[in-house]
């Protein structure tokens, strides 16, 4: 696990919780939108955006200067994110594959953090149980940045060494 990058994600999500630019929304169900007709994201930096857009945790990270320095970008051909190498070249990692490399986590851990479908499960250790008594989403059914933060905290607190 890349603890520094996970902590950076947590910091960014805490900033999102504090407030978003007008018209911006956190939505774990989309990587990032809108983009123009060519597929280019219209948002360069979420903190200074004047247009309305929706993005998930990875989508926000792709338009956050700190993650852009690490090579994460909106993918210009689809509603996804991609990872670039140190030379700015596309290395063929998109969506969750990019997140797996960036955070040095496996696919199931990536889904645990970033897949909205996984937020209906309550995890205990290495097992997961469906438990409808535990609120995993907001009152209106939305997954909030605080929910992702709680899962990052769980991973970090259970990291060996």
Secondary structure, DSSP 8 states (H G I E B T S, - for coil): --HHHHHHHHHHHHHHHH---TTEEE-TT-SEE-B-TTS-BS-S-GGG--S-EEE-HHHHHHTSHHHHTTTEEE-TTSSSEEEE-TTS-EEEEEHHHHHHHHHT--HHHHHHHH-GGGGGEEEETTEEEE-TTS--S-TTS---HHHHHHHHHHHHHT---
